Amino acid sequence: MTVKHVREIELPDGEIVDNFSTRYMRWCEALSLSKKPLHQRVQFLNKLTDQKRVEDIKYFLTLIWQNRPKKNPPA
């Protein structure tokens, strides 16, 4: 018997999903991908054939970068 510990997660856009949902998996993919260099992000997205998946990841990447704190310019 497999026990799943389902939890509710609030995504950055305010959507409430559980930790086994496709949307949450896409959010986790985007978060991981956001830490990689541009050429690796492009390679990864170009390999995907599911356009809905690509759109979701791009959407979350945009949210991640919009909400990043601004770096202070050198004084």
Phi and psi in degrees as a GROMACS rama.xvg file:
@    title "Ramachandran Plot"
@    xaxis  label "Phi"
@    yaxis  label "Psi"
@TYPE xy
-97.6789  131.643  THR-2
-105.232  123.967  VAL-3
-105.695  134.592  LYS-4
-102.292  91.2763  HIS-5
-83.1098  129.194  VAL-6
-128.372  151.501  ARG-7
-84.4055  138.335  GLU-8
-126.016  136.638  ILE-9
-99.7959  119.444  GLU-10
-76.1895  162.432  LEU-11
-58.1823  -23.1134  PRO-12
-88.3872  4.88311  ASP-13
94.353  -7.842  GLY-14
-70.0745  136.132  GLU-15
-100.016  122.543  ILE-16
-135.243  170.268  VAL-17
-97.1228  164.829  ASP-18
-73.2583  1.84507  ASN-19
-109.967  6.19949  PHE-20
-80.4954  156.697  SER-21
-63.5538  -40.6251  THR-22
-60.7418  -41.315  ARG-23
-66.4648  -38.5768  TYR-24
-62.91  -40.0234  MET-25
-65.1909  -39.7318  ARG-26
-60.5461  -45.0127  TRP-27
-64.0481  -40.392  CYS-28
-60.6894  -46.4709  GLU-29
-64.1182  -41.1302  ALA-30
-62.031  -43.6474  LEU-31
-65.5609  -44.2666  SER-32
-65.9014  -31.0378  LEU-33
-65.129  -18.3146  SER-34
-92.2543  -1.09126  LYS-35
-97.7398  156.576  LYS-36
-63.3801  157.423  PRO-37
-53.4497  -47.1525  LEU-38
-61.2336  -33.55  HIS-39
-72.7942  -36.4217  GLN-40
-63.6793  -44.9677  ARG-41
-62.868  -45.4076  VAL-42
-59.0659  -45.717  GLN-43
-61.5091  -49.4652  PHE-44
-65.6165  -33.9583  LEU-45
-69.8258  -24.8447  ASN-46
-76.6407  -22.8095  LYS-47
-74.3524  140.688  LEU-48
-105.309  -17.49  THR-49
-84.7795  104.254  ASP-50
-65.5239  -31.7475  GLN-51
-63.3425  -41.1956  LYS-52
-61.9804  -44.8856  ARG-53
-61.0053  -45.7957  VAL-54
-61.4516  -43.5465  GLU-55
-62.1997  -44.7274  ASP-56
-63.8809  -44.1877  ILE-57
-62.4044  -39.8867  LYS-58
-59.3288  -48.229  TYR-59
-68.9972  -35.8952  PHE-60
-60.6005  -40.8985  LEU-61
-61.7867  -44.1374  THR-62
-61.8633  -41.7018  LEU-63
-60.6195  -47.5342  ILE-64
-74.1708  -29.856  TRP-65
-68.7411  -31.0625  GLN-66
-97.0879  4.48213  ASN-67
-70.2587  141.102  ARG-68
-66.2409  143.959  PRO-69
-74.1556  139.807  LYS-70
-78.1524  141.07  LYS-71
-74.038  130.835  ASN-72
-67.6731  148.11  PRO-73
-61.6652  140.745  PRO-74
